[in-house]
Amino acid sequence: GSSNSNNFHQAMKIDSIAQLAKFILSPECKSIGVLTGAGVSVASGIPDFRSPGGMYDTLQPDLITATPTQRAAMKLEPMTVVTWEMFQETQFPYMEVRRPFILGTNRRQWKATIAHRFFELLHAKTLPDSKLTRIYTQNIDGLDHQCTEIPKQKIVNVHGSISQAACEGCGEGMDFDDFCRAVETHIKDIYHPEGDGPKESKPILCNKCQRPLVKPKTVLFGRSLPPEFFELSEEDLPTLDLLIVAGTSLVVSPANSLVYRCPRSTQRVIVNQEPVGEELGIDYNSSSGGRDFFAQGTCDEVFLELVTEMGWLDDLYAKIDELPPESAKLVRDKISSMQ
């Protein structure tokens, strides 16, 4: 049939990465929101908690400092480790399980991926007005913050961040380097018991209230999300022309609410290996001429293709030394395939 060019959505049906790039660069697209999950960080080598072989899968309660009752609870439900209920009883399960992650973050053991760098380019390459409105990340790895060209206020850590520390009881902050030194000397290494960690865990106390409630500023199950998630999403969502959903299974609320709280006119792009969010109203039946585009693949593959279509491959290549080895190899292969 004849297409009605006034109907912008019919005209701009996105069904390829090339069309997505075209839409992003078009004047119709002024405001872009991003929602990310563990998938954007996989290429960095960070263990993904939810995936097979991830933390919840491989948890060994017998190695953790805990009472028999607490161990039984962890055996039954590994996520008990990251609940406020358990943390109030004892600091050790959370701290022992997360020890390598806390110390690795401080050593910058993991690097921002192609996906993270794409969002940085999306900001930097569309100035002065910047089409990147906000990144809502469910990840606690802090990799977004390595992309220093993204203004801090554009990144919302929906579930907090492992790269800062504070008291869960009174809220008093603790210098992260000091905190990491305490973790090294006070918390045993359950992954390498023969290593140089202490033989037994000792509590890390808050400098202010003296309770053993100091931890990275991640949101425990049973605690409320940072207020800026609610305030900024309220403000951002009505403005969005495009929502990019990347590397998240969309099973954790309220982060997943962004998908159905944005206006009907917002184009949605899902970057993931398998379809997600159908129960939230995402439509994978592309023949319906809908607003949703499924960019299937790993985050690094898809965003590398998008960077290329945007004409930003040289800009990405300029950061190749800051990419994780796996991501850097993808970029090099891409460039040699184009020569």
CORJO-V186316 format. One record per residue. OMEGA is omega in degrees with one decimal (NA if undefined). Layout:
BEGIN
((OMEGA) (OMEGA))
END
This chain:
BEGIN
((-180.0) (-178.3) (-179.4) (-171.9) (176.5) (179.9) (-170.8) (-176.6) (175.2) (-178.0) (-173.3) (177.5) (-177.3) (175.0) (173.7) (177.7) (179.0) (179.1) (177.0) (179.0) (-179.4) (-179.9) (-179.0) (-177.9) (-175.9) (178.4) (178.4) (-176.4) (-177.4) (-172.2) (-177.2) (173.5) (-177.9) (172.8) (-177.3) (175.9) (-172.2) (-177.0) (-179.0) (-177.6) (-175.4) (-176.8) (179.8) (-178.6) (177.4) (177.8) (178.7) (-172.6) (-171.2) (-172.1) (175.3) (-178.0) (177.9) (-173.7) (-175.3) (-178.4) (-168.7) (-177.5) (177.9) (-175.0) (-176.8) (-179.1) (-174.5) (176.4) (-176.6) (175.6) (177.3) (179.2) (179.3) (178.3) (179.7) (179.5) (-179.9) (178.0) (-178.4) (-176.8) (-176.4) (-177.6) (174.2) (-179.2) (-176.5) (175.9) (177.3) (179.9) (180.0) (-176.4) (177.4) (179.3) (-177.1) (-179.8) (-166.2) (-177.2) (179.3) (-174.1) (-179.7) (-180.0) (-175.0) (-173.9) (-177.5) (-179.2) (178.5) (-176.5) (178.6) (177.5) (-178.9) (178.8) (-174.5) (180.0) (-177.7) (-176.5) (177.1) (-172.9) (175.8) (179.3) (178.7) (-177.4) (175.3) (-178.4) (176.7) (177.5) (179.5) (175.7) (-171.2) (-174.5) (-179.8) (175.1) (8.0) (-174.8) (-177.8) (179.1) (178.5) (-178.7) (-178.3) (169.5) (172.7) (-179.6) (175.7) (-177.1) (178.8) (-172.1) (176.8) (-176.7) (178.3) (-175.8) (173.2) (179.3) (-166.4) (177.2) (176.5) (178.0) (-176.7) (-175.0) (177.6) (-179.3) (175.8) (176.6) (-172.1) (-178.4) (179.2) (-175.7) (-178.8) (-174.6) (171.2) (-179.6) (178.3) (177.2) (-179.8) (-178.5) (-174.7) (176.3) (-179.6) (180.0) (175.2) (177.9) (-172.0) (177.9) (177.4) (179.6) (-179.0) (175.4) (178.1) (178.7) (179.8) (-174.4) (-174.2) (-171.3) (-176.7) (-177.9) (-176.7) (-178.3) (177.6) (-175.7) (-179.2) (-176.2) (-174.4) (175.3) (178.7) (-179.0) (178.5) (179.6) (174.2) (-176.6) (171.8) (-173.2) (175.2) (179.9) (-175.3) (-174.7) (176.0) (177.5) (-179.1) (-175.2) (178.0) (179.1) (173.1) (-176.5) (174.3) (-178.4) (176.8) (172.2) (-178.5) (175.9) (-177.2) (179.4) (177.5) (-176.1) (-177.8) (175.8) (-176.7) (-177.3) (-174.2) (-179.6) (175.6) (-177.1) (-172.7) (-167.5) (-178.4) (-175.8) (-167.3) (170.8) (-177.4) (171.9) (176.9) (-179.5) (-170.3) (170.7) (176.7) (179.2) (178.7) (179.6) (-176.4) (176.0) (2.6) (-179.1) (-176.7) (-179.2) (179.3) (-176.8) (-178.7) (177.1) (178.0) (-175.7) (178.0) (-174.6) (-179.6) (173.4) (179.1) (178.2) (179.9) (177.6) (-175.8) (179.2) (177.7) (-179.2) (177.1) (171.0) (179.6) (180.0) (176.7) (176.1) (176.3) (-171.5) (-178.2) (178.3) (-168.3) (-177.4) (-177.9) (177.9) (-175.1) (-174.4) (-171.9) (176.4) (179.4) (176.1) (-171.7) (178.1) (175.7) (-178.8) (-177.7) (179.2) (-175.9) (-177.7) (174.4) (178.2) (-179.7) (176.2) (-179.0) (179.5) (179.8) (-176.8) (-174.6) (-175.5) (178.3) (179.4) (178.0) (-179.4) (178.5) (-178.6) (-170.5) (-179.7) (179.5) (-179.1) (172.0) (-176.0) (-177.8) (179.7) (-179.2) (179.2) (178.4) (-178.5) (179.4) (179.4) (-179.6) (-176.7) (-179.4) (178.7) (-177.6) (-176.8) (NA))
END
